Amino acid sequence: MSESLKDILLRRDDKQPPEIAIIKEFVMRRFKARVSVTVNKTQIIINANSSALAGTLRLNIFELQNTVKSKKKLLIRVS
């Protein structure tokens, strides 16, 4: 008998890199906004919902980089 999608998703090992949680918590705490974060081998991409949020994040990029403590490049995009 085939498995349901629910069973497959419940079994899935969903380990996110710690950078994702750190960035999302930083943005929520400071700006009360949500962002989506993608991590690649050499970069961390932060997708903001508005250009105002993206611009504000760019002004705080050094603080965010120090908070994340990663050698990966931070990219901020508007989605």
Secondary structure, DSSP 8 states (H G I E B T S, - for coil): ----HHHHHHH------HHHHHHHHHHHHHHS---EEEE-SSEEEEEESSHHHHHHHHHTHHHHHHHHT-SSEEEEEE-
